[in-house]
Amino acid sequence: MPPRVAFLGVAHWHAPIYAGILKTLGVPVVGASDLDAADGAAAAATLGLPFDANAGAMLAATRADFVFVTPRHDRVMATLAPALARRLPMLIEKPMGLNGTQAREAARAIEAAGAWATAALPLRHNLIWSHVARLRQAGTLGTVMHTHFRIINGPPRRYPDWGVGWMLEPDKSGGGALRNLGIHGADAFLGLAGPEVEVRAAATSHGAYGLEIEEFATALLQAPGGPACTIEAGYSYASGGGDLEWRVAATGAYFLETATELTIRFADGRLETHATPKIPIQQPMVEAAFADFAAGRAPACPVAECAEAVALCDRIYKAAK
C-alpha cells in the first residue's frame, strides 16, 4: 500500500511538481495545509486537494501517514510542528530555515521527535554519483583533484509569477541564488570532501534586477590537503530553462553531467556516455524516500547533512562580503 501523503506548506512552488510526481507514482495525496490560509487554499484548489488551515486537524482527519513539508524559509518550525507532534515521516524542502542556525535547529527538532526524515536535495540522485561510487568500489577512480558544480536557472521574476514573491525578500527567503541553488553544490562537495571544507574566495552580484537578493554567486572551496571546488549558482539564464553542469575530475576518470547526459572519460582514453532519465529531477528522490522508509533504511539525505550545507552557504555569503 502506498502512503497517504499530505502537504504542509502547499503554497510553495515545489508542491505542484511533487503532486505531479505522486500522481505518476500512484501515491494518493489526501490533504493540504499552509500557514497562509488564502494562498494555501488557492494552491490546494489548483491541485484539486482538500485544504484546512489547521494542519493538525487536517492530518487527523485525513489519516495522512507521510508528509511533504514545503515551508516558507522563515516559517519552518511553525510548519513542521504538527508533523513532529505525530512523529510523521517526511520529505522536507531545503534549506530548512533562513540560515544554518535555523536549519540545524530544525534538524535537531526532527531528530528529537524521532521522525524519519529526508531532506529535498534531488541532485544527490544525479547519475554521476552512482558512477563515481562504481569506480571507487572497483579501485579505478583514483584521487579526486577538483570538482565544479554549476546550476543556473532563469530570471527571478518567475517567483512572483508562481505566487511566491517572498523568494525575492531576504528576510523571508534567507538569500537568493546561493541559498536556493548553490546549496546543491555545497552539499555535493561536502559529500565528496568531508566536513572540513574551507571557503577560499567568493563573490555575489546584485545589479541586474535591482533586488536585495543576489542573482549570481560563485565560490572557491577546498578541503585541507584535498580537492578544490568551484560553485556557480544563478538566476542569470536569460529565459526559461537553465544551465546545469556537474564535474568531477579524478586521476582515473573525468565525469561531466549535464541535463541530458553523463560522459565519463577514463585514463586509458575510453569514453562512456549515459543518457539522463527524462523525468522530473525530483522523481528519483521521491521514489528513494518511499523505498527507504518502507525498508527501514536511513534516509538518502539526513536533515543534519542538509543543515551543514546550509551552514556552508552562510560561510560563502560571509566570504563574499
Residue pairs with C-beta under 8 A, 6 or more apart in sequence:
2 25
2 26
2 27
2 28
2 290
3 27
3 65
3 66
3 89
3 290
3 293
4 28
4 30
4 62
4 63
4 64
4 65
4 66
5 22
5 27
5 28
5 29
5 30
5 64
5 66
5 67
5 68
6 29
6 30
6 31
6 32
6 33
6 58
6 59
6 62
6 64
6 66
6 67
6 68
7 15
7 18
7 19
7 29
7 31
7 32
7 33
7 34
7 44
7 49
7 67
7 68
7 70
8 32
8 33
8 34
8 55
8 67
8 68
8 69
8 70
8 71
8 79
8 80
8 82
8 83
9 15
9 33
9 34
9 35
9 40
9 69
9 70
9 71
9 72
9 75
9 79
9 93
10 32
10 33
10 34
10 40
10 43
10 44
10 47
10 49
10 51
10 70
11 34
11 36
11 39
11 40
11 42
11 43
11 72
11 163
11 164
12 70
12 71
12 72
12 93
12 164
13 159
13 162
13 163
13 164
13 167
14 70
14 93
14 120
14 282
15 32
15 43
15 47
15 68
15 70
16 43
16 46
16 47
17 280
17 282
18 68
18 70
18 282
18 286
19 29
19 47
19 49
20 280
21 280
21 282
21 283
21 286
22 28
22 29
22 286
23 29
24 283
25 283
25 286
25 287
25 290
27 290
29 47
29 49
30 50
30 62
30 63
30 64
31 49
31 50
31 51
31 52
31 58
31 59
31 61
31 62
31 64
32 40
32 43
32 44
32 47
32 49
32 50
32 51
32 52
32 58
33 40
33 51
33 52
33 53
33 54
33 55
33 58
33 59
33 82
34 40
34 41
34 43
34 44
34 51
34 53
35 53
35 71
35 72
35 75
35 78
35 79
36 72
37 53
39 163
40 51
40 53
41 51
41 53
42 163
43 163
44 50
44 51
45 51
50 58
50 62
51 58
52 58
52 61
55 79
55 82
55 83
56 82
56 85
58 64
59 67
59 82
59 83
59 86
59 88
64 88
65 88
65 89
66 88
66 89
66 90
66 91
66 290
66 293
67 83
67 88
67 89
67 90
67 91
68 90
68 91
69 79
69 80
69 83
69 90
69 91
69 92
69 93
70 92
70 93
71 78
71 79
71 80
71 92
71 93
72 79
72 164
72 166
72 172
72 173
73 95
73 97
73 98
73 172
73 173
73 174
73 179
74 97
74 98
74 171
74 172
74 173
74 174
76 96
76 97
76 102
76 103
76 106
77 102
77 105
77 106
77 109
80 92
80 106
80 109
80 110
83 90
83 115
84 109
84 110
84 113
84 115
85 113
87 113
87 114
87 115
88 115
89 115
89 116
89 117
89 293
90 110
90 115
90 116
90 117
90 118
91 117
91 118
91 119
91 120
91 285
91 286
91 289
92 106
92 110
92 117
92 118
92 119
92 120
92 303
93 119
93 120
94 119
94 120
94 121
94 183
94 306
94 309
94 310
95 103
95 174
95 179
95 180
95 183
95 306
95 309
95 310
95 313
96 102
96 103
96 106
96 107
96 119
96 303
96 306
96 307
96 310
97 103
97 104
97 105
97 106
97 174
97 307
97 310
98 171
98 172
98 173
98 174
99 174
99 310
99 311
99 314
100 307
100 308
100 310
100 311
100 312
100 313
100 314
101 311
103 306
103 307
103 310
103 311
104 304
104 307
104 311
106 303
106 307
107 302
107 303
107 304
107 306
107 307
110 117
110 303
111 303
111 304
116 293
116 299
117 299
117 302
117 303
118 285
118 288
118 289
118 292
118 299
118 300
118 301
118 302
118 303
119 299
119 301
119 302
119 303
119 305
119 306
120 282
120 285
120 301
121 183
121 184
121 187
121 285
121 301
121 306
121 309
122 281
122 282
122 284
122 285
123 151
123 184
123 187
123 188
123 246
123 281
124 187
124 188
124 191
124 285
124 300
124 301
125 281
125 284
125 285
125 288
125 300
126 246
126 257
126 262
126 276
127 257
127 262
127 274
127 276
128 246
128 248
128 255
128 257
128 262
129 191
131 255
131 262
131 264
131 272
131 274
132 141
132 248
132 250
132 255
135 141
135 250
135 252
135 253
140 252
140 253
140 266
141 250
141 252
141 253
142 250
142 251
142 252
142 253
142 267
143 250
143 251
144 192
144 193
144 226
144 227
144 248
144 249
144 250
145 227
145 228
145 249
145 250
145 251
146 227
146 228
146 229
146 230
146 249
147 188
147 189
147 192
147 227
147 228
147 229
147 230
147 247
147 248
147 249
148 229
148 230
148 231
148 232
148 245
148 246
148 247
149 184
149 185
149 188
149 189
149 229
149 230
149 231
149 232
149 245
149 246
149 247
150 185
150 231
150 232
150 233
150 243
150 244
150 245
150 246
151 181
151 182
151 184
151 185
151 232
151 233
151 234
151 242
151 243
151 244
152 181
152 232
152 233
152 234
152 235
152 236
152 237
152 242
152 243
152 244
153 177
153 181
153 234
153 235
153 237
153 242
154 235
154 237
154 238
154 239
154 240
154 241
154 242
155 209
155 215
155 235
155 236
155 237
155 238
155 239
156 167
156 168
156 176
156 209
156 211
156 213
156 215
156 235
157 209
158 240
159 165
159 166
159 167
159 168
160 168
166 172
166 173
167 173
167 180
167 213
168 176
168 211
168 212
168 213
169 212
169 213
170 176
170 212
170 213
173 179
173 180
173 213
175 213
175 214
175 313
175 317
176 204
176 211
176 213
176 214
176 215
176 217
176 235
177 213
177 214
177 215
177 216
177 217
177 233
177 234
177 235
177 236
178 204
178 214
178 217
178 219
178 233
178 313
178 316
178 317
179 310
179 313
180 233
181 233
181 234
181 235
182 217
182 219
182 231
182 232
182 233
182 313
182 316
183 306
183 309
183 310
183 313
184 233
185 229
185 231
185 232
185 233
186 221
186 231
186 309
186 312
186 313
186 316
187 301
187 305
187 306
187 309
188 246
189 197
189 221
189 223
189 229
189 231
190 197
190 305
190 308
190 309
190 312
191 305
192 227
192 229
192 248
193 221
193 223
193 226
193 227
193 229
194 223
194 226
195 308
196 223
196 224
197 221
197 222
197 223
197 229
197 312
198 221
198 222
198 223
198 224
199 219
199 220
199 221
199 312
199 315
199 316
199 318
199 319
200 220
200 221
200 222
200 228
201 219
201 220
201 319
202 217
202 218
202 219
202 220
202 316
202 317
202 319
202 320
203 217
203 218
203 219
203 320
204 214
204 216
204 217
204 218
204 317
204 320
205 214
205 215
205 216
205 217
206 212
206 213
206 214
206 215
207 215
208 215
208 236
209 215
209 235
215 234
215 235
215 236
216 232
216 233
216 234
216 235
216 236
217 231
217 232
217 233
217 234
217 316
217 320
218 230
218 231
218 232
218 233
219 230
219 231
219 316
219 319
219 320
220 228
220 229
220 230
221 228
221 229
221 230
221 231
221 312
222 228
222 229
231 316
237 243
242 259
244 257
244 258
244 259
245 256
245 257
245 258
246 255
246 256
246 257
246 258
247 254
247 255
247 256
247 257
248 254
248 255
249 255
251 267
252 266
252 267
253 264
253 265
253 266
253 267
254 264
254 265
255 262
255 263
255 264
256 262
256 263
257 263
257 276
258 276
259 276
260 275
260 276
261 273
261 274
261 275
261 276
262 273
262 274
262 276
263 271
263 272
263 273
263 274
264 271
264 272
264 273
264 274
265 271
266 272
277 283
277 284
285 300
285 301
288 300
289 299
289 300
291 297
292 298
292 299
292 300
293 299
